[in-house]
């Protein structure tokens, strides 16, 4: 159980272990975009243990150093290790490079931080690969870093303390490239679910990695108040082909900066021997690996990453998870030269790596842009704007496929689709819910007073007849235990210029008739709300599987799309 007492979280019993999808990153996005500002702040938090007499002297001593290093990009940095050391032993006992401070020694924090808010830097590459101009998603953002993980593991107490401090510091967005090992633990015992719920109540959106476990039912960070981010490719590939001694070419993908001047022997000759190659040649085959070539405008793109964790949501399956997908394959970003373990013992300033840890900061950056344009929007409004404007179509005009075999995908792979930053700033309609709706939702899934106190720190009781969980006003639509006719309710808020009318378009799930009432939504002014009902009438079961469709509202300018996932148990 975890309880929040005043300003300090207390861990009353051991919870599920956290495995880092590398390291944790939280952001203070005190950013400027389009001339707008939100909570613009300047402060410095100490980066290590100190002997200064008070906090003012700490800030004074560190301000010049941080400003010289980061050019005011980094406005805060804290680290947390007491929980880790209590659970996993002292940092020194792990026999690995570390800094008992907020400094990054493994590269993951620098990579994710620069992805979300790095400044524009020209002519960067990783040993000549992917050369070009690098920039973070929101180059004008200010970052506050809360280092809560060490050696790819995190202590629950450190996670709770870090996020609580971030909330108290007044951050705008939390970006968490971290998560529990699957299966996802209960929301009421998971440190990330608990602390991000408190962030949600304070108006802070939490964007988090879905995980790198690739199999169905392994998606993590699946609480509805978290924006759960899967990983997909961009339209840039890295080809590194193998030229055989028989003049045949094998196409491959790798990050290889080396140029082989001559052919070398292949170790396993029987595998290398190709049909039609004389045996005398096959017994001593040779090959040459060509340097990596950067291929732009690759097609199809995006493609779902083979490693990206997949739904359904095993805790509350009426909520489709992941929520969205973002670039997470072969991402070039900043890297500390000291972090050589992942770079073949070579010091580099930039590295190319993959994971939902890389996709998460892309989504966090889009959330930050929306927040700068709409400072008053709630976390659920920002989440809705990103989800309903996402695309499920690749650059060939077809539905997004999955690597490595370009196999079909569903919303359990990509959620609502691939992020579309431009559209997300002006979504037209948004779906919104608050913490009271969350409590009602949790009650409908069987939560009791003890569960709710673990999550909220308050003594709460459920209504006698809570709203069905599928009626949480979520941007996607899921019914995981559908027995006959089901009606789902939603409410949208209009954000636009002048009066307008939206009409629905439905892609029907297999075996289910769908009716939307009313058949138009008429808005007279921005901020106006309208409710509608979706009737699902099944005419055959789905044999224990989900069937998928979508509902799209359009006024001829905006397209507001929601994926649908139904598990039809009976008709």
C-alpha positions as CSV (number, residue, x, y, z in Angstrom):
1,X,0.0,0.0,0.0
2,X,1.1,3.5,-0.7
3,X,-0.3,6.6,1.0
4,X,0.4,10.3,0.5
5,X,0.7,12.1,3.8
6,X,1.3,15.8,3.3
7,X,4.3,16.3,1.1
8,X,6.0,12.9,1.7
9,X,5.0,9.5,0.2
10,X,5.3,6.6,2.5
11,X,5.8,3.0,1.3
12,X,4.0,0.7,3.7
13,X,4.7,-2.5,1.8
14,X,6.9,-3.6,-1.1
15,X,5.3,-3.2,-4.5
16,X,6.1,-4.6,-7.9
17,X,9.6,-4.0,-9.2
18,X,10.2,-1.4,-11.8
19,X,12.3,-2.2,-14.8
20,X,13.6,0.9,-16.6
21,X,12.9,1.1,-20.3
22,X,16.1,2.7,-19.5
23,X,16.0,5.8,-17.2
24,X,13.4,8.1,-16.0
25,X,12.9,11.7,-17.3
26,X,10.5,14.3,-16.1
27,X,10.2,17.7,-17.8
28,X,9.5,21.2,-16.7
29,X,8.2,22.5,-20.0
30,X,8.5,26.2,-19.3
31,X,8.4,26.8,-23.0
32,X,7.7,29.5,-25.5
33,X,5.8,28.7,-28.7
34,X,3.9,30.9,-31.1
35,X,4.5,33.8,-28.8
36,X,2.7,32.2,-25.9
37,X,4.2,31.2,-22.6
38,X,3.1,28.9,-19.8
39,X,4.4,29.1,-16.2
40,X,7.8,30.5,-17.3
41,X,10.2,29.8,-14.5
42,X,13.9,30.0,-13.7
43,X,15.3,28.1,-10.8
44,X,18.2,25.7,-10.1
45,X,18.1,22.6,-7.9
46,X,21.3,21.1,-6.8
47,X,22.8,18.3,-8.8
48,X,24.5,16.3,-6.0
49,X,25.3,16.0,-2.3
50,X,26.6,19.3,-0.9
51,X,27.8,21.0,2.3
52,X,26.2,24.4,1.7
53,X,24.4,25.9,4.7
54,X,21.0,26.5,2.9
55,X,19.2,26.2,-0.4
56,X,20.0,29.8,-1.5
57,X,23.7,29.0,-1.4
58,X,23.1,25.8,-3.2
59,X,21.4,27.6,-6.1
60,X,24.0,30.3,-6.1
61,X,26.8,27.8,-6.3
62,X,25.3,25.8,-9.1
63,X,23.6,28.5,-11.2
64,X,26.7,29.6,-13.0
65,X,27.8,26.1,-13.8
66,X,24.4,25.0,-15.1
67,X,23.9,28.1,-17.1
68,X,27.4,27.7,-18.8
69,X,26.7,24.1,-19.6
70,X,23.1,24.2,-20.8
71,X,22.5,27.8,-21.8
72,X,19.4,27.9,-19.4
73,X,18.0,24.8,-21.2
74,X,18.3,22.8,-17.9
75,X,16.6,24.7,-15.1
76,X,16.4,22.0,-12.5
77,X,18.1,18.7,-11.7
78,X,17.5,16.3,-8.8
79,X,18.4,12.7,-8.1
80,X,17.0,10.0,-5.9
81,X,18.8,6.9,-4.7
82,X,17.7,6.1,-1.1
83,X,14.9,3.8,-2.3
84,X,17.1,2.1,-4.8
85,X,19.9,1.5,-2.3
86,X,17.4,0.1,0.3
87,X,16.1,-2.4,-2.2
88,X,19.1,-3.2,-4.4
89,X,22.2,-2.3,-2.4
90,X,24.6,0.6,-2.5
91,X,25.4,2.2,-5.9
92,X,29.1,1.3,-5.4
93,X,28.2,-2.4,-5.0
94,X,27.0,-2.7,-8.6
95,X,30.5,-2.3,-10.1
96,X,29.4,0.0,-12.9
97,X,30.1,3.6,-13.9
98,X,27.8,6.1,-12.1
99,X,27.7,9.6,-10.7
100,X,26.0,10.1,-7.4
101,X,24.2,13.1,-8.8
102,X,21.7,14.0,-11.5
103,X,24.4,13.6,-14.2
104,X,23.8,11.1,-16.9
105,X,26.4,8.3,-17.2
106,X,24.5,5.7,-19.3
107,X,23.2,7.9,-22.1
108,X,19.5,7.2,-21.9
109,X,18.6,10.4,-20.0
110,X,20.5,12.6,-22.4
111,X,18.9,10.9,-25.4
112,X,15.4,11.3,-24.2
113,X,15.8,14.8,-22.9
114,X,17.3,16.0,-26.2
115,X,14.6,14.3,-28.1
116,X,11.9,16.2,-26.4
117,X,13.5,19.6,-25.9
118,X,17.0,19.7,-27.5
119,X,18.2,22.9,-29.2
120,X,18.8,23.1,-32.9
121,X,22.3,21.8,-33.8
122,X,23.7,21.6,-37.3
123,X,25.8,18.9,-38.9
124,X,25.4,16.2,-36.3
125,X,25.7,12.4,-36.9
126,X,26.7,9.2,-35.3
127,X,30.1,8.5,-36.8
128,X,28.9,10.0,-40.1
129,X,25.5,8.1,-40.1
130,X,22.3,10.2,-40.3
131,X,24.1,13.4,-40.8
132,X,22.0,16.5,-40.7
133,X,20.5,19.1,-38.4
134,X,19.2,17.8,-35.1
135,X,16.5,19.5,-33.0
136,X,14.2,18.4,-30.2
137,X,10.4,18.4,-30.5
138,X,10.2,21.7,-28.6
139,X,13.6,23.4,-28.9
140,X,12.5,26.4,-26.7
141,X,11.5,24.1,-23.8
142,X,13.2,24.3,-20.5
143,X,13.9,21.0,-18.8
144,X,13.9,19.8,-15.2
145,X,15.4,16.4,-14.7
146,X,14.5,14.0,-11.9
147,X,16.9,11.1,-11.9
148,X,15.2,8.2,-10.1
149,X,16.7,5.1,-11.7
150,X,20.1,3.4,-11.6
151,X,21.6,0.6,-13.7
152,X,18.3,0.0,-15.4
153,X,16.2,-0.4,-12.2
154,X,14.2,2.0,-10.1
155,X,13.0,2.0,-6.5
156,X,9.3,2.6,-6.0
157,X,10.0,5.1,-3.2
158,X,12.4,7.1,-5.6
159,X,9.7,7.1,-8.3
160,X,7.1,8.4,-5.9
161,X,9.5,11.1,-4.5
162,X,10.6,12.2,-8.0
163,X,7.2,12.7,-9.4
164,X,5.9,14.3,-6.2
165,X,8.8,16.8,-6.4
166,X,8.0,17.4,-10.1
167,X,4.4,18.2,-9.2
168,X,5.4,20.5,-6.4
169,X,7.9,22.3,-8.8
170,X,5.0,23.0,-11.1
171,X,6.0,21.1,-14.2
172,X,3.7,21.2,-17.2
173,X,4.4,17.8,-18.7
174,X,5.8,14.6,-17.3
175,X,7.7,12.4,-19.7
176,X,8.4,8.9,-18.4
177,X,10.6,6.6,-20.4
178,X,10.2,4.0,-17.7
179,X,7.7,1.3,-16.7
180,X,7.0,-1.9,-14.8
181,X,7.9,-5.3,-16.2
182,X,4.8,-7.0,-17.6
183,X,2.3,-8.0,-16.5
184,X,1.1,-4.5,-15.5
185,X,0.5,-4.4,-11.8
186,X,-2.7,-3.1,-10.3
187,X,-3.1,0.7,-10.4
188,X,-3.4,0.7,-6.6
189,X,0.0,-0.8,-6.0
190,X,2.0,0.6,-8.9
191,X,4.1,3.6,-8.1
192,X,3.9,5.1,-11.6
193,X,0.1,4.8,-11.7
194,X,-0.3,6.3,-8.2
195,X,2.0,9.2,-8.7
196,X,0.8,10.1,-12.2
197,X,-2.8,10.1,-10.9
198,X,-1.8,12.9,-8.5
199,X,-0.2,14.7,-11.4
200,X,-3.4,14.4,-13.3
201,X,-5.3,15.9,-10.5
202,X,-2.9,18.9,-10.6
203,X,-3.4,19.4,-14.3
204,X,-0.2,17.7,-15.5
205,X,-0.2,15.3,-18.4
206,X,1.9,12.2,-18.0
207,X,3.3,10.6,-21.2
208,X,4.8,7.2,-20.7
209,X,6.4,4.3,-22.7
210,X,4.2,1.3,-23.5
211,X,7.1,-1.1,-23.1
212,X,9.4,-3.2,-25.3
213,X,8.0,-6.7,-24.8
214,X,6.5,-7.1,-28.3
215,X,3.9,-9.7,-27.3
216,X,0.1,-9.2,-26.8
217,X,-1.1,-8.2,-23.4
218,X,2.4,-6.8,-22.4
219,X,1.6,-3.1,-22.7
220,X,2.3,-1.3,-19.5
221,X,1.6,2.2,-18.0
222,X,-2.0,1.5,-19.1
223,X,-3.9,3.7,-16.6
224,X,-6.4,5.9,-18.5
225,X,-4.9,9.1,-17.0
226,X,-1.5,8.2,-18.7
227,X,-0.8,8.8,-22.4
228,X,0.6,5.4,-23.3
229,X,3.0,5.6,-26.2
230,X,4.0,2.7,-28.6
231,X,6.9,2.9,-31.0
232,X,7.0,3.1,-34.8
233,X,9.5,3.9,-37.5
234,X,10.2,7.1,-39.5
235,X,10.8,7.5,-43.2
236,X,14.5,7.0,-42.8
237,X,16.2,3.6,-43.0
238,X,19.8,2.5,-42.5
239,X,20.9,0.0,-45.1
240,X,24.1,-2.0,-44.7
241,X,24.3,-4.7,-47.3
242,X,26.6,-7.7,-47.5
243,X,28.5,-8.2,-50.8
244,X,29.3,-11.9,-51.3
245,X,32.4,-13.1,-53.1
246,X,30.1,-14.6,-55.8
247,X,28.8,-11.1,-56.6
248,X,25.5,-11.6,-54.9
249,X,24.2,-8.9,-52.6
250,X,22.3,-9.5,-49.4
251,X,20.3,-6.6,-48.2
252,X,20.7,-5.8,-44.5
253,X,20.1,-3.2,-41.9
254,X,22.7,-2.0,-39.3
255,X,24.7,0.9,-38.0
256,X,28.1,0.3,-39.5
257,X,30.4,3.3,-39.9
258,X,33.4,1.1,-41.0
259,X,34.5,0.6,-44.6
260,X,36.0,-2.8,-45.3
261,X,38.8,-2.5,-47.9
262,X,38.8,-6.1,-48.9
263,X,36.7,-9.3,-48.6
264,X,37.0,-11.4,-45.5
265,X,36.2,-15.1,-44.9
266,X,32.8,-16.1,-43.7
267,X,32.9,-18.2,-40.5
268,X,30.0,-20.6,-41.3
269,X,30.6,-21.7,-44.9
270,X,27.6,-24.1,-45.1
271,X,25.2,-21.3,-44.3
272,X,26.8,-19.0,-46.8
273,X,26.9,-21.4,-49.7
274,X,24.2,-20.4,-52.2
275,X,22.5,-22.6,-54.8
276,X,24.5,-22.7,-58.0
277,X,27.8,-21.8,-56.3
278,X,30.5,-24.3,-57.0
279,X,31.5,-26.3,-53.9
280,X,35.1,-25.3,-54.2
281,X,34.0,-21.7,-53.9
282,X,31.5,-22.3,-51.1
283,X,34.0,-24.0,-48.9
284,X,36.0,-20.8,-48.5
285,X,33.4,-18.1,-49.1
286,X,34.2,-14.4,-48.6
287,X,32.1,-11.3,-48.1
288,X,32.3,-7.6,-47.4
289,X,29.9,-5.6,-45.3
290,X,29.3,-2.3,-46.8
291,X,29.1,0.9,-44.7
292,X,25.7,2.0,-43.7
293,X,23.8,4.2,-46.2
294,X,21.1,6.6,-44.9
295,X,18.0,6.1,-47.0
296,X,15.5,9.0,-46.9
297,X,11.8,8.9,-47.9
298,X,11.7,5.2,-47.1
299,X,8.4,3.4,-47.8
300,X,6.3,2.3,-46.2
301,X,6.5,4.5,-43.2
302,X,5.7,4.6,-40.4
303,X,5.9,0.9,-39.5
304,X,5.2,-0.5,-36.1
305,X,8.3,-1.6,-34.3
306,X,8.7,-5.3,-33.8
307,X,9.6,-4.7,-30.1
308,X,6.7,-2.4,-29.2
309,X,4.4,-3.8,-26.5
310,X,0.9,-4.7,-27.6
311,X,-2.6,-4.6,-26.0
312,X,-5.2,-5.4,-24.9
313,X,-5.1,-3.6,-21.6
314,X,-5.0,-6.4,-19.0
315,X,-6.2,-4.2,-16.1
316,X,-9.1,-2.3,-17.6
317,X,-9.7,-3.8,-21.1
318,X,-12.4,-1.3,-21.9
319,X,-9.7,1.3,-22.3
320,X,-7.7,0.6,-25.5
321,X,-4.0,0.7,-24.9
322,X,-1.5,1.8,-26.2
323,X,-3.1,5.2,-26.8
324,X,-0.8,6.3,-29.7
325,X,2.4,5.6,-31.5
326,X,5.4,7.9,-32.2
327,X,8.9,7.6,-33.7
328,X,10.9,5.2,-31.7
329,X,13.1,3.3,-34.2
330,X,16.7,4.4,-34.9
331,X,16.4,7.8,-33.3
332,X,19.5,10.0,-33.4
333,X,19.8,12.2,-30.2
334,X,22.4,13.5,-27.8
335,X,24.7,11.1,-25.9
336,X,27.3,11.7,-23.1
337,X,30.8,10.8,-24.2
338,X,31.3,9.0,-20.9
339,X,28.6,6.4,-21.7
340,X,30.6,4.0,-23.8
341,X,29.0,0.7,-22.7
342,X,26.3,1.0,-25.4
343,X,28.7,2.4,-28.1
344,X,31.3,-0.3,-28.4
345,X,33.5,1.6,-25.9
346,X,33.7,4.6,-28.3
347,X,33.0,8.1,-27.0
348,X,30.3,9.8,-29.1
349,X,28.2,12.9,-28.8
350,X,25.2,11.5,-30.5
351,X,23.8,8.0,-30.6
352,X,21.1,6.1,-32.5
353,X,18.9,3.8,-30.5
354,X,15.4,2.4,-30.5
355,X,12.6,1.7,-28.0
356,X,9.4,3.1,-26.6
357,X,11.7,5.1,-24.4
358,X,12.5,7.0,-27.6
359,X,8.9,7.3,-28.8
360,X,7.6,8.7,-25.4
361,X,9.6,12.0,-25.6
362,X,8.3,12.6,-29.2
363,X,4.7,12.4,-27.8
364,X,5.7,14.5,-24.8
365,X,6.9,17.2,-27.1
366,X,3.6,17.2,-29.0
367,X,1.8,17.5,-25.7
368,X,4.0,20.4,-24.8
369,X,3.3,22.2,-28.0
370,X,-0.5,21.8,-27.4
371,X,-0.1,23.0,-23.8
372,X,1.7,26.2,-25.1
373,X,-1.1,26.9,-27.5
374,X,-3.9,26.0,-25.1
375,X,-2.5,26.7,-21.6
376,X,-5.9,26.2,-19.9
377,X,-6.5,22.7,-21.4
378,X,-6.6,19.8,-19.0
379,X,-4.5,16.6,-19.3
380,X,-7.4,14.7,-20.8
381,X,-8.0,17.5,-23.4
382,X,-4.4,17.3,-24.5
383,X,-4.6,13.5,-24.6
384,X,-7.8,13.7,-26.7
385,X,-6.3,16.2,-29.1
386,X,-3.3,13.9,-29.8
387,X,-5.4,10.7,-30.1
388,X,-8.3,11.9,-32.3
389,X,-5.9,13.6,-34.8
390,X,-3.5,10.6,-35.1
391,X,-3.2,8.8,-38.4
392,X,-3.4,5.1,-39.2
393,X,-2.3,5.6,-42.8
394,X,1.3,5.3,-43.9
395,X,3.1,7.2,-46.7
396,X,1.9,4.7,-49.3
397,X,-1.8,5.4,-48.5
398,X,-2.3,2.0,-46.7
399,X,-2.9,1.0,-43.1
400,X,0.2,1.0,-41.0
401,X,1.9,-2.4,-41.0
402,X,4.4,-4.1,-38.5
403,X,8.0,-4.9,-38.9
404,X,9.8,-7.2,-39.8
405,X,7.3,-8.9,-42.1
406,X,4.9,-6.0,-42.8
407,X,2.1,-7.9,-41.1
408,X,-1.3,-6.4,-40.4
409,X,-1.9,-4.3,-37.3
410,X,-4.8,-3.2,-35.0
411,X,-5.4,-0.5,-32.4
412,X,-3.7,-2.8,-29.9
413,X,-0.5,-2.1,-31.8
414,X,-0.8,1.7,-32.5
415,X,-3.7,2.8,-30.4
416,X,-5.4,5.7,-32.2
417,X,-2.5,6.0,-34.7
418,X,0.8,7.8,-35.4
419,X,1.1,11.3,-33.9
420,X,0.2,14.3,-36.1
421,X,1.6,17.4,-34.3
422,X,0.1,19.9,-36.7
423,X,-3.4,18.5,-36.5
424,X,-3.2,18.0,-32.8
425,X,-2.9,21.7,-32.1
426,X,-6.3,22.3,-33.7
427,X,-8.4,19.1,-33.1
428,X,-11.8,20.6,-33.6
429,X,-13.5,18.5,-30.9
430,X,-12.1,17.1,-27.6
431,X,-13.2,14.4,-25.2
432,X,-12.6,15.4,-21.6
433,X,-12.8,13.7,-18.2
434,X,-11.7,14.6,-14.7
435,X,-10.6,12.9,-11.5
436,X,-14.2,12.4,-10.4
437,X,-14.8,10.5,-13.6
438,X,-11.7,8.4,-12.9
439,X,-13.0,7.4,-9.5
440,X,-16.4,6.5,-11.0
441,X,-14.6,4.5,-13.7
442,X,-12.5,2.6,-11.1
443,X,-15.6,1.9,-9.0
444,X,-17.2,0.3,-12.1
445,X,-14.2,-2.0,-12.4
446,X,-14.6,-3.3,-8.8
447,X,-12.4,-0.9,-6.8
448,X,-13.3,-0.5,-3.1
449,X,-12.5,2.1,-0.4
450,X,-9.1,0.6,0.4
451,X,-8.1,0.6,-3.3
452,X,-9.2,4.2,-3.7
453,X,-7.4,5.3,-0.6
454,X,-4.1,3.7,-1.9
455,X,-4.5,5.7,-5.1
456,X,-5.9,9.0,-3.8
457,X,-4.8,9.2,-0.2
458,X,-8.4,10.0,0.7
459,X,-11.3,8.0,2.2
460,X,-13.8,7.6,-0.7
461,X,-16.8,5.4,-1.4
462,X,-18.3,4.4,-4.7
463,X,-21.8,5.3,-5.9
464,X,-24.4,2.6,-5.6
465,X,-24.6,2.3,-9.4
466,X,-21.3,3.5,-11.0
467,X,-21.2,4.4,-14.6
468,X,-20.2,1.4,-16.8
469,X,-16.4,1.5,-17.4
470,X,-16.9,1.8,-21.2
471,X,-18.7,5.1,-20.6
472,X,-15.6,6.9,-19.3
473,X,-15.4,9.9,-21.7
474,X,-12.3,8.5,-23.3
475,X,-11.2,9.4,-26.9
476,X,-11.2,5.7,-27.9
477,X,-14.2,3.3,-27.6
478,X,-13.8,-0.2,-26.1
479,X,-16.2,-2.8,-24.8
480,X,-14.4,-5.9,-23.6
481,X,-17.3,-8.0,-22.4
482,X,-20.1,-7.3,-24.8
483,X,-23.3,-9.3,-24.3
484,X,-25.9,-8.3,-26.7
485,X,-26.9,-4.7,-27.5
486,X,-24.7,-2.1,-25.8
487,X,-25.0,1.7,-25.9
488,X,-21.9,3.8,-25.3
489,X,-22.1,7.4,-24.3
490,X,-19.7,10.2,-25.1
491,X,-19.5,14.0,-24.8
492,X,-17.4,16.3,-27.0
493,X,-16.4,20.0,-26.6
494,X,-16.1,22.2,-29.6
495,X,-13.0,24.4,-30.1
496,X,-13.2,26.3,-33.3
497,X,-14.2,29.5,-35.1
498,X,-17.9,30.2,-35.4
499,X,-20.9,27.9,-35.8
500,X,-20.3,24.4,-37.4
501,X,-21.9,21.0,-37.9
502,X,-20.2,17.6,-37.5
503,X,-21.4,14.4,-39.1
504,X,-20.3,10.9,-38.2
505,X,-18.7,8.2,-40.4
506,X,-18.5,4.7,-39.0
507,X,-16.2,1.8,-39.9
508,X,-18.2,-1.1,-38.5
509,X,-16.5,-3.9,-36.6
510,X,-17.0,-7.3,-38.1
511,X,-20.3,-8.8,-37.0
512,X,-21.7,-5.6,-35.4
513,X,-24.2,-3.1,-36.6
514,X,-23.5,0.5,-35.4
515,X,-25.9,3.4,-35.1
516,X,-24.9,6.9,-33.9
517,X,-27.5,9.3,-32.4
518,X,-28.0,12.1,-33.1
519,X,-26.7,11.9,-36.7
520,X,-25.3,15.4,-36.5
521,X,-23.7,17.6,-33.9
522,X,-24.5,21.3,-34.2
523,X,-22.3,23.9,-32.4
524,X,-22.9,27.6,-32.2
525,X,-19.8,28.7,-30.4
526,X,-16.4,27.5,-29.1
527,X,-16.6,25.7,-25.7
528,X,-20.0,24.3,-26.3
529,X,-20.6,20.6,-25.4
530,X,-22.7,18.0,-27.2
531,X,-23.4,14.4,-26.2
532,X,-24.1,11.4,-28.4
533,X,-24.8,7.7,-28.2
534,X,-23.3,4.8,-30.2
535,X,-25.5,1.7,-30.3
536,X,-23.7,-1.5,-31.0
537,X,-25.9,-4.4,-32.1
538,X,-24.0,-7.6,-32.7
539,X,-25.3,-10.3,-35.0
540,X,-22.4,-12.8,-34.4
541,X,-19.9,-13.4,-31.6
542,X,-16.2,-12.6,-32.1
543,X,-15.0,-16.0,-30.7
544,X,-13.1,-14.6,-27.8
545,X,-11.2,-12.0,-30.0
546,X,-11.7,-8.3,-30.4
547,X,-13.1,-6.9,-33.6
548,X,-12.2,-3.3,-34.6
549,X,-13.7,-0.3,-36.3
550,X,-13.7,3.4,-35.9
551,X,-16.0,6.5,-35.5
552,X,-15.0,9.7,-37.2
553,X,-16.7,13.0,-36.7
554,X,-16.1,15.6,-39.5
555,X,-17.2,19.1,-40.3
556,X,-15.3,19.2,-43.6
557,X,-12.3,20.8,-42.0
558,X,-11.5,18.6,-38.9
559,X,-11.6,14.8,-38.7
560,X,-12.0,13.6,-35.1
561,X,-11.4,9.8,-35.1
562,X,-11.9,7.3,-32.4
563,X,-10.9,3.6,-32.7
564,X,-13.4,1.0,-31.7
565,X,-12.5,-2.4,-30.1
566,X,-15.3,-4.9,-29.2
567,X,-15.2,-8.4,-27.7
568,X,-18.6,-9.8,-28.5
569,X,-19.3,-12.6,-26.0
570,X,-22.9,-13.2,-27.0
571,X,-25.7,-11.7,-29.2
